[in-house]
C-alpha cells in the first residue's frame, strides 16, 4: 500500500519518497495519493500538510540552497503522516523576532511549527539539513 515517486522505499508503513520532487505541487500530489489509502477522514491533516510542505519546499529553494530531498510516509497503523524536506544549507530555520514583525516574509517556519504536531531539524553530514514534521490523522 504505497504511493510513490522516483526512489520509493517501503517499510512497515506506507511510503512515498521522491528525492527529486521538482515542485511544491508534485509534493502535494504525492501526499494526497498517500493519504487516499487511509480509512480515516484525513481532509484537515491533508490541508495542513499541503500548506506545511509548500512552505518547507519554498524555503528550501529560496533560502536553503535548493531542495535536495523529500519523503512522505504513514506510520504502520496509519495514524500519523511524516514529511521530511532536505536542503543544502546547514543554517537552522528561524522565526522572526519581535523587531521583524513589520517586515515582509519570514513567517513560514512559525506557520509550519504551528500546523504540525511535531517538528525537528537535523543537520546532515557534510552540509545541509533535514526538517521533519508529523501530523496526526
N, CA, C and O atoms as CSV, one atom per row, in Angstrom:
chain,resi,resn,atom,element,x,y,z
A,1,UNK,N,N,0.853,-1.164,0.000
A,1,UNK,CA,C,0.000,0.000,0.000
A,1,UNK,C,C,0.900,1.228,0.000
A,1,UNK,O,O,1.273,1.709,1.069
A,2,UNK,N,N,1.250,1.738,-1.152
A,2,UNK,CA,C,2.107,2.922,-1.168
A,2,UNK,C,C,1.870,3.767,-2.398
A,2,UNK,O,O,1.568,3.269,-3.482
A,3,UNK,N,N,2.016,5.046,-2.197
A,3,UNK,CA,C,2.048,5.997,-3.307
A,3,UNK,C,C,3.497,6.399,-3.422
A,3,UNK,O,O,4.188,6.502,-2.408
A,4,UNK,N,N,3.968,6.625,-4.603
A,4,UNK,CA,C,5.393,6.900,-4.694
A,4,UNK,C,C,5.757,7.696,-5.918
A,4,UNK,O,O,4.988,7.827,-6.870
A,5,UNK,N,N,6.946,8.215,-5.856
A,5,UNK,CA,C,7.608,8.829,-6.989
A,5,UNK,C,C,8.886,8.059,-7.200
A,5,UNK,O,O,8.999,6.920,-6.748
A,6,UNK,N,N,9.839,8.640,-7.864
A,6,UNK,CA,C,11.139,8.001,-8.052
A,6,UNK,C,C,11.765,7.729,-6.694
A,6,UNK,O,O,11.588,8.513,-5.761
A,7,UNK,N,N,12.486,6.641,-6.577
A,7,UNK,CA,C,13.222,6.365,-5.360
A,7,UNK,C,C,12.372,5.839,-4.230
A,7,UNK,O,O,12.734,6.024,-3.068
A,8,UNK,N,N,11.274,5.200,-4.510
A,8,UNK,CA,C,10.372,4.699,-3.484
A,8,UNK,C,C,11.076,3.675,-2.610
A,8,UNK,O,O,11.883,2.880,-3.090
A,9,UNK,N,N,10.763,3.703,-1.329
A,9,UNK,CA,C,11.201,2.654,-0.427
A,9,UNK,C,C,10.008,2.253,0.417
A,9,UNK,O,O,9.146,3.084,0.704
A,10,UNK,N,N,9.947,1.005,0.815
A,10,UNK,CA,C,8.827,0.543,1.607
A,10,UNK,C,C,9.302,0.098,2.968
A,10,UNK,O,O,10.396,-0.450,3.100
A,11,UNK,N,N,8.484,0.330,3.990
A,11,UNK,CA,C,8.779,-0.096,5.342
A,11,UNK,C,C,7.495,-0.638,5.932
A,11,UNK,O,O,6.597,-1.047,5.197
A,12,UNK,N,N,7.397,-0.645,7.249
A,12,UNK,CA,C,6.201,-1.159,7.893
A,12,UNK,C,C,4.976,-0.312,7.562
A,12,UNK,O,O,3.862,-0.835,7.548
A,13,UNK,N,N,5.149,0.965,7.299
A,13,UNK,CA,C,4.045,1.835,6.921
A,13,UNK,C,C,4.073,2.076,5.428
A,13,UNK,O,O,4.955,1.578,4.727
A,14,UNK,N,N,3.110,2.839,4.940
A,14,UNK,CA,C,3.110,3.203,3.525
A,14,UNK,C,C,4.083,4.345,3.314
A,14,UNK,O,O,4.162,5.263,4.129
A,15,UNK,N,N,4.813,4.286,2.229
A,15,UNK,CA,C,5.848,5.277,1.985
A,15,UNK,C,C,5.732,5.856,0.593
A,15,UNK,O,O,5.498,5.136,-0.378
A,16,UNK,N,N,5.895,7.157,0.506
A,16,UNK,CA,C,6.018,7.836,-0.780
A,16,UNK,C,C,7.287,8.662,-0.684
A,16,UNK,O,O,7.363,9.589,0.123
A,17,UNK,N,N,8.259,8.348,-1.478
A,17,UNK,CA,C,9.532,9.045,-1.391
A,17,UNK,C,C,9.970,9.468,-2.772
A,17,UNK,O,O,9.928,8.681,-3.718
A,18,UNK,N,N,10.391,10.709,-2.886
A,18,UNK,CA,C,10.959,11.171,-4.142
A,18,UNK,C,C,11.997,12.217,-3.812
A,18,UNK,O,O,11.650,13.344,-3.458
A,19,UNK,N,N,13.241,11.871,-3.919
A,19,UNK,CA,C,14.320,12.802,-3.601
A,19,UNK,C,C,14.404,13.925,-4.623
A,19,UNK,O,O,15.084,14.923,-4.383
A,20,UNK,N,N,13.729,13.785,-5.756
A,20,UNK,CA,C,13.819,14.802,-6.800
A,20,UNK,C,C,12.467,15.434,-7.101
A,20,UNK,O,O,12.187,15.761,-8.254
A,21,UNK,N,N,11.632,15.610,-6.096
A,21,UNK,CA,C,10.355,16.287,-6.302
A,21,UNK,C,C,10.669,17.678,-6.842
A,21,UNK,O,O,11.307,18.470,-6.149
A,22,UNK,N,N,10.235,17.995,-8.067
A,22,UNK,CA,C,10.639,19.262,-8.677
A,22,UNK,C,C,9.841,20.475,-8.207
A,22,UNK,O,O,10.317,21.605,-8.318
A,23,UNK,N,N,8.648,20.259,-7.690
A,23,UNK,CA,C,7.791,21.390,-7.341
A,23,UNK,C,C,6.997,21.104,-6.074
A,23,UNK,O,O,6.864,19.958,-5.646
A,24,UNK,N,N,6.476,22.169,-5.490
A,24,UNK,CA,C,5.574,22.028,-4.348
A,24,UNK,C,C,4.333,21.242,-4.748
A,24,UNK,O,O,3.840,20.418,-3.978
A,25,UNK,N,N,3.831,21.496,-5.949
A,25,UNK,CA,C,2.633,20.797,-6.423
A,25,UNK,C,C,2.866,19.293,-6.507
A,25,UNK,O,O,1.981,18.514,-6.152
A,26,UNK,N,N,4.033,18.874,-6.967
A,26,UNK,CA,C,4.344,17.441,-7.054
A,26,UNK,C,C,4.382,16.818,-5.660
A,26,UNK,O,O,3.922,15.691,-5.478
A,27,UNK,N,N,4.919,17.530,-4.684
A,27,UNK,CA,C,4.947,17.024,-3.309
A,27,UNK,C,C,3.530,16.918,-2.753
A,27,UNK,O,O,3.199,15.934,-2.092
A,28,UNK,N,N,2.692,17.920,-3.014
A,28,UNK,CA,C,1.305,17.865,-2.545
A,28,UNK,C,C,0.571,16.696,-3.187
A,28,UNK,O,O,-0.204,16.013,-2.517
A,29,UNK,N,N,0.800,16.456,-4.472
A,29,UNK,CA,C,0.166,15.318,-5.149
A,29,UNK,C,C,0.588,13.999,-4.516
A,29,UNK,O,O,-0.237,13.103,-4.337
A,30,UNK,N,N,1.855,13.877,-4.180
A,30,UNK,CA,C,2.362,12.666,-3.539
A,30,UNK,C,C,1.691,12.457,-2.179
A,30,UNK,O,O,1.311,11.337,-1.841
A,31,UNK,N,N,1.547,13.529,-1.403
A,31,UNK,CA,C,0.887,13.454,-0.097
A,31,UNK,C,C,-0.571,13.042,-0.262
A,31,UNK,O,O,-1.054,12.170,0.459
A,32,UNK,N,N,-1.273,13.661,-1.203
A,32,UNK,CA,C,-2.676,13.320,-1.442
A,32,UNK,C,C,-2.822,11.855,-1.804
A,32,UNK,O,O,-3.702,11.171,-1.282
A,33,UNK,N,N,-1.976,11.372,-2.686
A,33,UNK,CA,C,-2.021,9.972,-3.099
A,33,UNK,C,C,-1.805,9.043,-1.912
A,33,UNK,O,O,-2.487,8.026,-1.786
A,34,UNK,N,N,-0.884,9.377,-1.063
A,34,UNK,CA,C,-0.605,8.563,0.117
A,34,UNK,C,C,-1.788,8.566,1.078
A,34,UNK,O,O,-2.171,7.513,1.589
A,35,UNK,N,N,-2.370,9.732,1.330
A,35,UNK,CA,C,-3.473,9.837,2.284
A,35,UNK,C,C,-4.758,9.197,1.775
A,35,UNK,O,O,-5.621,8.837,2.576
A,36,UNK,N,N,-4.902,9.048,0.478
A,36,UNK,CA,C,-6.094,8.401,-0.067
A,36,UNK,C,C,-6.185,6.944,0.362
A,36,UNK,O,O,-7.249,6.334,0.254
A,37,UNK,N,N,-5.104,6.389,0.838
A,37,UNK,CA,C,-5.091,5.000,1.275
A,37,UNK,C,C,-5.520,4.824,2.728
A,37,UNK,O,O,-5.627,3.696,3.211
A,38,UNK,N,N,-5.765,5.932,3.428
A,38,UNK,CA,C,-6.192,5.871,4.826
A,38,UNK,C,C,-7.698,5.695,4.899
A,38,UNK,O,O,-8.443,6.253,4.094
A,39,UNK,N,N,-8.135,4.914,5.874
A,39,UNK,CA,C,-9.567,4.716,6.071
A,39,UNK,C,C,-10.210,5.939,6.729
A,39,UNK,O,O,-11.376,6.241,6.477
A,40,UNK,N,N,-9.460,6.629,7.558
A,40,UNK,CA,C,-9.993,7.786,8.290
A,40,UNK,C,C,-10.111,9.006,7.378
A,40,UNK,O,O,-9.485,9.076,6.321
A,41,UNK,N,N,-10.933,9.970,7.816
A,41,UNK,CA,C,-11.041,11.243,7.104
A,41,UNK,C,C,-9.769,12.041,7.380
A,41,UNK,O,O,-9.495,12.407,8.523
A,42,UNK,N,N,-9.011,12.303,6.353
A,42,UNK,CA,C,-7.726,12.998,6.512
A,42,UNK,C,C,-7.756,14.411,5.938
A,42,UNK,O,O,-6.702,15.010,5.722
A,43,UNK,N,N,-8.946,14.951,5.690
A,43,UNK,CA,C,-9.025,16.239,4.997
A,43,UNK,C,C,-8.348,17.373,5.774
A,43,UNK,O,O,-7.662,18.197,5.170
A,44,UNK,N,N,-8.525,17.432,7.096
A,44,UNK,CA,C,-7.886,18.506,7.873
A,44,UNK,C,C,-6.368,18.354,7.855
A,44,UNK,O,O,-5.644,19.322,7.624
A,45,UNK,N,N,-5.895,17.141,8.099
A,45,UNK,CA,C,-4.445,16.902,8.086
A,45,UNK,C,C,-3.875,17.143,6.697
A,45,UNK,O,O,-2.765,17.656,6.564
A,46,UNK,N,N,-4.617,16.780,5.669
A,46,UNK,CA,C,-4.137,16.984,4.298
A,46,UNK,C,C,-3.926,18.468,4.022
A,46,UNK,O,O,-2.901,18.854,3.458
A,47,UNK,N,N,-4.876,19.295,4.410
A,47,UNK,CA,C,-4.730,20.732,4.203
A,47,UNK,C,C,-3.532,21.299,4.945
A,47,UNK,O,O,-2.771,22.093,4.393
A,48,UNK,N,N,-3.366,20.890,6.201
A,48,UNK,CA,C,-2.212,21.352,6.981
A,48,UNK,C,C,-0.906,20.855,6.373
A,48,UNK,O,O,0.060,21.611,6.274
A,49,UNK,N,N,-0.871,19.591,5.966
A,49,UNK,CA,C,0.346,19.020,5.374
A,49,UNK,C,C,0.678,19.698,4.050
A,49,UNK,O,O,1.846,19.962,3.767
A,50,UNK,N,N,-0.335,19.982,3.239
A,50,UNK,CA,C,-0.095,20.668,1.964
A,50,UNK,C,C,0.513,22.048,2.197
A,50,UNK,O,O,1.473,22.428,1.527
A,51,UNK,N,N,-0.041,22.792,3.138
A,51,UNK,CA,C,0.484,24.129,3.417
A,51,UNK,C,C,1.905,24.045,3.982
A,51,UNK,O,O,2.782,24.811,3.581
A,52,UNK,N,N,2.126,23.117,4.910
A,52,UNK,CA,C,3.457,22.976,5.511
A,52,UNK,C,C,4.497,22.576,4.476
A,52,UNK,O,O,5.587,23.148,4.448
A,53,UNK,N,N,4.182,21.599,3.620
A,53,UNK,CA,C,5.177,21.154,2.631
A,53,UNK,C,C,5.449,22.254,1.611
A,53,UNK,O,O,6.575,22.381,1.130
A,54,UNK,N,N,4.444,23.043,1.278
A,54,UNK,CA,C,4.653,24.171,0.369
A,54,UNK,C,C,5.631,25.169,0.990
A,54,UNK,O,O,6.543,25.649,0.316
A,55,UNK,N,N,5.444,25.479,2.264
A,55,UNK,CA,C,6.359,26.395,2.960
A,55,UNK,C,C,7.766,25.819,3.033
A,55,UNK,O,O,8.742,26.516,2.756
A,56,UNK,N,N,7.871,24.540,3.408
A,56,UNK,CA,C,9.195,23.931,3.571
A,56,UNK,C,C,9.959,23.849,2.254
A,56,UNK,O,O,11.147,24.166,2.205
A,57,UNK,N,N,9.289,23.428,1.194
A,57,UNK,CA,C,9.971,23.316,-0.101
A,57,UNK,C,C,10.299,24.697,-0.655
A,57,UNK,O,O,11.387,24.905,-1.193
A,58,UNK,N,N,9.373,25.640,-0.531
A,58,UNK,CA,C,9.653,27.009,-0.988
A,58,UNK,C,C,10.860,27.587,-0.260
A,58,UNK,O,O,11.719,28.220,-0.875
A,59,UNK,N,N,10.924,27.368,1.049
A,59,UNK,CA,C,12.063,27.872,1.822
A,59,UNK,C,C,13.357,27.170,1.440
A,59,UNK,O,O,14.411,27.803,1.390
A,60,UNK,N,N,13.292,25.868,1.171
A,60,UNK,CA,C,14.496,25.139,0.742
A,60,UNK,C,C,15.030,25.719,-0.563
A,60,UNK,O,O,16.238,25.873,-0.737
A,61,UNK,N,N,14.120,26.035,-1.470
A,61,UNK,CA,C,14.522,26.572,-2.775
A,61,UNK,C,C,15.026,28.012,-2.641
A,61,UNK,O,O,16.066,28.359,-3.201
A,62,UNK,N,N,14.295,28.849,-1.902
A,62,UNK,CA,C,14.641,30.271,-1.799
A,62,UNK,C,C,15.817,30.563,-0.870
A,62,UNK,O,O,16.666,31.403,-1.169
A,63,UNK,N,N,15.854,29.856,0.259
A,63,UNK,CA,C,16.815,30.221,1.305
A,63,UNK,C,C,17.795,29.114,1.659
A,63,UNK,O,O,18.795,29.376,2.328
A,64,UNK,N,N,17.539,27.890,1.232
A,64,UNK,CA,C,18.336,26.754,1.685
A,64,UNK,C,C,19.286,26.177,0.669
A,64,UNK,O,O,19.784,25.066,0.853
A,65,UNK,N,N,19.549,26.896,-0.393
A,65,UNK,CA,C,20.487,26.385,-1.388
A,65,UNK,C,C,19.913,25.326,-2.303
A,65,UNK,O,O,20.651,24.689,-3.055
A,66,UNK,N,N,18.610,25.128,-2.252
A,66,UNK,CA,C,17.949,24.171,-3.139
A,66,UNK,C,C,17.432,22.951,-2.403
A,66,UNK,O,O,17.976,22.550,-1.375
A,67,UNK,N,N,16.385,22.374,-2.937
A,67,UNK,CA,C,15.782,21.156,-2.399
A,67,UNK,C,C,16.675,19.973,-2.750
A,67,UNK,O,O,16.983,19.756,-3.922
A,68,UNK,N,N,17.094,19.208,-1.748
A,68,UNK,CA,C,17.952,18.049,-2.004
A,68,UNK,C,C,17.285,16.730,-1.659
A,68,UNK,O,O,17.808,15.672,-2.008
A,69,UNK,N,N,16.138,16.765,-0.980
A,69,UNK,CA,C,15.451,15.523,-0.657
A,69,UNK,C,C,14.050,15.766,-0.146
A,69,UNK,O,O,13.752,16.819,0.416
A,70,UNK,N,N,13.190,14.778,-0.347
A,70,UNK,CA,C,11.814,14.835,0.130
A,70,UNK,C,C,11.335,13.417,0.383
A,70,UNK,O,O,11.616,12.510,-0.401
A,71,UNK,N,N,10.615,13.227,1.475
A,71,UNK,CA,C,9.957,11.942,1.704
A,71,UNK,C,C,8.664,12.172,2.464
A,71,UNK,O,O,8.525,13.141,3.210
A,72,UNK,N,N,7.728,11.270,2.261
A,72,UNK,CA,C,6.449,11.288,2.956
A,72,UNK,C,C,6.078,9.851,3.261
A,72,UNK,O,O,6.164,8.983,2.391
A,73,UNK,N,N,5.663,9.594,4.501
A,73,UNK,CA,C,5.236,8.238,4.824
A,73,UNK,C,C,4.212,8.237,5.948
A,73,UNK,O,O,4.097,9.188,6.721
A,74,UNK,N,N,3.475,7.140,6.011
A,74,UNK,CA,C,2.494,6.916,7.064
A,74,UNK,C,C,3.093,5.993,8.106
A,74,UNK,O,O,3.918,5.135,7.791
A,75,UNK,N,N,2.671,6.174,9.354
A,75,UNK,CA,C,3.071,5.237,10.399
A,75,UNK,C,C,2.445,3.877,10.082
A,75,UNK,O,O,1.485,3.810,9.315
A,76,UNK,N,N,2.972,2.794,10.659
A,76,UNK,CA,C,2.430,1.460,10.364
A,76,UNK,C,C,0.929,1.334,10.611
A,76,UNK,O,O,0.249,0.591,9.903
A,77,UNK,N,N,0.404,2.050,11.606
A,77,UNK,CA,C,-1.034,1.976,11.878
A,77,UNK,C,C,-1.821,3.082,11.169
A,77,UNK,O,O,-3.012,3.254,11.426
A,78,UNK,N,N,-1.171,3.823,10.290
A,78,UNK,CA,C,-1.785,4.913,9.511
A,78,UNK,C,C,-2.374,6.018,10.378
A,78,UNK,O,O,-3.321,6.690,9.970
A,79,UNK,N,N,-1.821,6.209,11.568
A,79,UNK,CA,C,-2.342,7.255,12.450
A,79,UNK,C,C,-1.550,8.559,12.355
A,79,UNK,O,O,-1.977,9.581,12.891
A,80,UNK,N,N,-0.395,8.530,11.675
A,80,UNK,CA,C,0.443,9.719,11.558
A,80,UNK,C,C,1.049,9.801,10.169
A,80,UNK,O,O,1.406,8.790,9.565
A,81,UNK,N,N,1.158,11.028,9.676
A,81,UNK,CA,C,1.847,11.324,8.424
A,81,UNK,C,C,3.157,12.002,8.785
A,81,UNK,O,O,3.180,12.931,9.593
A,82,UNK,N,N,4.249,11.538,8.186
A,82,UNK,CA,C,5.565,12.147,8.411
A,82,UNK,C,C,6.083,12.688,7.093
A,82,UNK,O,O,6.073,11.986,6.082
A,83,UNK,N,N,6.538,13.939,7.100
A,83,UNK,CA,C,7.139,14.574,5.928
A,83,UNK,C,C,8.550,14.998,6.285
A,83,UNK,O,O,8.801,15.480,7.390
A,84,UNK,N,N,9.465,14.821,5.354
A,84,UNK,CA,C,10.841,15.282,5.561
A,84,UNK,C,C,11.295,16.020,4.311
A,84,UNK,O,O,11.144,15.525,3.195
A,85,UNK,N,N,11.849,17.199,4.509
A,85,UNK,CA,C,12.362,18.033,3.422
A,85,UNK,C,C,13.824,18.334,3.729
A,85,UNK,O,O,14.159,18.762,4.833
A,86,UNK,N,N,14.692,18.107,2.744
A,86,UNK,CA,C,16.119,18.368,2.912
A,86,UNK,C,C,16.557,19.483,1.976
A,86,UNK,O,O,16.065,19.610,0.855
A,87,UNK,N,N,17.505,20.297,2.470
A,87,UNK,CA,C,18.093,21.329,1.619
A,87,UNK,C,C,19.600,21.350,1.817
A,87,UNK,O,O,20.141,20.590,2.621
A,88,UNK,N,N,20.268,22.216,1.085
A,88,UNK,CA,C,21.732,22.240,1.049
A,88,UNK,C,C,22.363,23.161,2.089
A,88,UNK,O,O,23.589,23.227,2.177
A,89,UNK,N,N,21.569,23.865,2.869
A,89,UNK,CA,C,22.082,24.851,3.821
A,89,UNK,C,C,21.992,24.302,5.246
A,89,UNK,O,O,20.925,23.850,5.661
A,90,UNK,N,N,23.072,24.334,5.987
A,90,UNK,CA,C,23.097,23.823,7.366
A,90,UNK,C,C,22.517,24.799,8.387
A,90,UNK,O,O,22.289,24.430,9.539
A,91,UNK,N,N,22.276,26.046,7.967
A,91,UNK,CA,C,21.709,27.015,8.916
A,91,UNK,C,C,20.316,26.571,9.344
A,91,UNK,O,O,19.527,26.090,8.531
A,92,UNK,N,N,20.025,26.740,10.633
A,92,UNK,CA,C,18.725,26.359,11.160
A,92,UNK,C,C,17.689,27.421,10.813
A,92,UNK,O,O,18.015,28.605,10.731
A,93,UNK,N,N,16.435,27.000,10.607
A,93,UNK,CA,C,15.391,27.992,10.334
A,93,UNK,C,C,15.170,28.848,11.576
A,93,UNK,O,O,15.426,28.424,12.703
A,94,UNK,N,N,14.695,30.042,11.340
A,94,UNK,CA,C,14.421,30.917,12.475
A,94,UNK,C,C,13.074,31.585,12.283
A,94,UNK,O,O,12.621,31.828,11.165
A,95,UNK,N,N,12.456,31.871,13.410
A,95,UNK,CA,C,11.209,32.631,13.399
A,95,UNK,C,C,11.563,34.101,13.509
A,95,UNK,O,O,12.590,34.449,14.093
A,96,UNK,N,N,10.726,34.971,12.953
A,96,UNK,CA,C,11.034,36.397,13.035
A,96,UNK,C,C,11.006,36.867,14.486
A,96,UNK,O,O,10.194,36.406,15.288
A,97,UNK,N,N,11.896,37.779,14.804
A,97,UNK,CA,C,11.910,38.352,16.149
A,97,UNK,C,C,10.825,39.419,16.235
A,97,UNK,O,O,10.203,39.787,15.239
A,98,UNK,N,N,10.624,39.892,17.426
A,98,UNK,CA,C,9.628,40.943,17.642
A,98,UNK,C,C,9.941,42.165,16.787
A,98,UNK,O,O,9.020,42.828,16.310
A,99,UNK,N,N,11.212,42.476,16.584
A,99,UNK,CA,C,11.573,43.648,15.785
A,99,UNK,C,C,11.342,43.420,14.293
A,99,UNK,O,O,11.270,44.383,13.529
A,100,UNK,N,N,11.225,42.157,13.866
A,100,UNK,CA,C,10.991,41.839,12.455
A,100,UNK,C,C,9.509,41.792,12.089
A,100,UNK,O,O,9.170,41.607,10.921
A,101,UNK,N,N,8.639,41.954,13.055
A,101,UNK,CA,C,7.221,41.681,12.798
A,101,UNK,C,C,6.584,42.565,11.740
A,101,UNK,O,O,5.538,42.210,11.196
A,102,UNK,N,N,7.183,43.699,11.438
A,102,UNK,CA,C,6.620,44.564,10.411
A,102,UNK,C,C,7.308,44.395,9.062
A,102,UNK,O,O,6.953,45.066,8.092
A,103,UNK,N,N,8.284,43.507,8.997
A,103,UNK,CA,C,8.994,43.227,7.744
A,103,UNK,C,C,8.236,42.157,6.961
A,103,UNK,O,O,7.617,41.280,7.563
A,104,UNK,N,N,8.273,42.215,5.630
A,104,UNK,CA,C,7.610,41.168,4.846
A,104,UNK,C,C,8.383,39.852,4.953
A,104,UNK,O,O,9.599,39.846,5.142
A,105,UNK,N,N,7.663,38.751,4.830
A,105,UNK,CA,C,8.289,37.428,4.819
A,105,UNK,C,C,8.694,36.966,6.205
A,105,UNK,O,O,8.466,37.648,7.204
A,106,UNK,N,N,9.305,35.782,6.238
A,106,UNK,CA,C,9.817,35.250,7.485
A,106,UNK,C,C,8.803,34.567,8.371
A,106,UNK,O,O,9.104,34.268,9.527
A,107,UNK,N,N,7.614,34.310,7.870
A,107,UNK,CA,C,6.566,33.710,8.699
A,107,UNK,C,C,6.408,32.207,8.466
A,107,UNK,O,O,5.697,31.542,9.219
A,108,UNK,N,N,7.055,31.665,7.441
A,108,UNK,CA,C,6.847,30.266,7.060
A,108,UNK,C,C,7.199,29.260,8.131
A,108,UNK,O,O,6.424,28.337,8.382
A,109,UNK,N,N,8.362,29.415,8.778
A,109,UNK,CA,C,8.789,28.454,9.795
A,109,UNK,C,C,7.829,28.469,10.985
A,109,UNK,O,O,7.478,27.413,11.511
A,110,UNK,N,N,7.403,29.662,11.412
A,110,UNK,CA,C,6.441,29.753,12.511
A,110,UNK,C,C,5.129,29.077,12.123
A,110,UNK,O,O,4.515,28.398,12.946
A,111,UNK,N,N,4.703,29.257,10.895
A,111,UNK,CA,C,3.477,28.627,10.414
A,111,UNK,C,C,3.613,27.107,10.408
A,111,UNK,O,O,2.712,26.407,10.870
A,112,UNK,N,N,4.717,26.593,9.897
A,112,UNK,CA,C,4.940,25.140,9.869
A,112,UNK,C,C,4.906,24.583,11.289
A,112,UNK,O,O,4.272,23.557,11.534
A,113,UNK,N,N,5.574,25.242,12.215
A,113,UNK,CA,C,5.600,24.765,13.602
A,113,UNK,C,C,4.212,24.768,14.223
A,113,UNK,O,O,3.894,23.932,15.069
A,114,UNK,N,N,3.406,25.700,13.799
A,114,UNK,CA,C,2.041,25.771,14.328
A,114,UNK,C,C,1.133,24.692,13.725
A,114,UNK,O,O,0.273,24.153,14.421
A,115,UNK,N,N,1.317,24.377,12.453
A,115,UNK,CA,C,0.473,23.396,11.769
A,115,UNK,C,C,0.789,21.956,12.161
A,115,UNK,O,O,-0.118,21.137,12.316
A,116,UNK,N,N,2.066,21.650,12.320
A,116,UNK,CA,C,2.494,20.268,12.551
A,116,UNK,C,C,2.393,19.898,14.030
A,116,UNK,O,O,2.481,20.756,14.907
A,117,UNK,N,N,2.207,18.604,14.285
A,117,UNK,CA,C,2.205,18.120,15.669
A,117,UNK,C,C,3.616,18.064,16.236
A,117,UNK,O,O,3.827,18.351,17.414
A,118,UNK,N,N,4.575,17.697,15.405
A,118,UNK,CA,C,5.978,17.709,15.823
A,118,UNK,C,C,6.827,18.273,14.694
A,118,UNK,O,O,6.495,18.127,13.518
A,119,UNK,N,N,7.923,18.916,15.065
A,119,UNK,CA,C,8.901,19.444,14.101
A,119,UNK,C,C,10.285,19.153,14.648
A,119,UNK,O,O,10.542,19.325,15.839
A,120,UNK,N,N,11.171,18.712,13.774
A,120,UNK,CA,C,12.565,18.553,14.185
A,120,UNK,C,C,13.466,18.955,13.029
A,120,UNK,O,O,13.096,18.839,11.860
A,121,UNK,N,N,14.650,19.427,13.379
A,121,UNK,CA,C,15.642,19.818,12.380
A,121,UNK,C,C,16.916,19.046,12.691
A,121,UNK,O,O,17.397,19.055,13.823
A,122,UNK,N,N,17.457,18.380,11.678
A,122,UNK,CA,C,18.683,17.602,11.822
A,122,UNK,C,C,19.697,18.106,10.814
A,122,UNK,O,O,19.419,18.169,9.617
A,123,UNK,N,N,20.875,18.466,11.305
A,123,UNK,CA,C,21.954,18.817,10.373
A,123,UNK,C,C,22.451,17.532,9.733
A,123,UNK,O,O,22.602,16.513,10.406
A,124,UNK,N,N,22.702,17.584,8.441
A,124,UNK,CA,C,23.158,16.411,7.702
A,124,UNK,C,C,24.680,16.396,7.628
A,124,UNK,O,O,25.311,17.452,7.674
A,125,UNK,N,N,25.274,15.214,7.514
A,125,UNK,CA,C,26.735,15.133,7.388
A,125,UNK,C,C,27.209,15.934,6.173
A,125,UNK,O,O,26.594,15.885,5.107
A,126,UNK,N,N,28.269,16.642,6.341
A,126,UNK,CA,C,28.793,17.450,5.238
A,126,UNK,C,C,28.151,18.814,5.205
A,126,UNK,O,O,28.748,19.797,5.644
A,127,UNK,N,N,26.955,18.884,4.697
A,127,UNK,CA,C,26.227,20.151,4.609
A,127,UNK,C,C,24.743,19.857,4.490
A,127,UNK,O,O,24.339,18.755,4.118
A,128,UNK,N,N,23.958,20.838,4.803
A,128,UNK,CA,C,22.519,20.712,4.645
A,128,UNK,C,C,21.814,20.313,5.927
A,128,UNK,O,O,22.436,20.084,6.965
A,129,UNK,N,N,20.495,20.239,5.821
A,129,UNK,CA,C,19.661,19.869,6.961
A,129,UNK,C,C,18.418,19.142,6.469
A,129,UNK,O,O,18.041,19.230,5.300
A,130,UNK,N,N,17.800,18.429,7.386
A,130,UNK,CA,C,16.520,17.764,7.132
A,130,UNK,C,C,15.527,18.295,8.157
A,130,UNK,O,O,15.786,18.267,9.360
A,131,UNK,N,N,14.394,18.775,7.671
A,131,UNK,CA,C,13.305,19.190,8.547
A,131,UNK,C,C,12.232,18.122,8.442
A,131,UNK,O,O,11.747,17.811,7.354
A,132,UNK,N,N,11.866,17.563,9.595
A,132,UNK,CA,C,10.863,16.506,9.650
A,132,UNK,C,C,9.677,17.007,10.457
A,132,UNK,O,O,9.839,17.530,11.559
A,133,UNK,N,N,8.488,16.842,9.900
A,133,UNK,CA,C,7.257,17.241,10.575
A,133,UNK,C,C,6.287,16.071,10.554
A,133,UNK,O,O,6.295,15.263,9.625
A,134,UNK,N,N,5.449,15.986,11.586
A,134,UNK,CA,C,4.433,14.936,11.616
A,134,UNK,C,C,3.063,15.546,11.867
A,134,UNK,O,O,2.924,16.616,12.460
A,135,UNK,N,N,2.062,14.825,11.393
A,135,UNK,CA,C,0.665,15.233,11.530
A,135,UNK,C,C,-0.151,14.035,11.989
A,135,UNK,O,O,-0.028,12.947,11.427
A,136,UNK,N,N,-0.987,14.227,13.011
A,136,UNK,CA,C,-1.905,13.178,13.441
A,136,UNK,C,C,-3.027,13.071,12.419
A,136,UNK,O,O,-3.508,14.081,11.904
A,137,UNK,N,N,-3.439,11.849,12.130
A,137,UNK,CA,C,-4.524,11.632,11.156
A,137,UNK,C,C,-5.795,11.215,11.865
A,137,UNK,O,O,-6.816,10.987,11.218
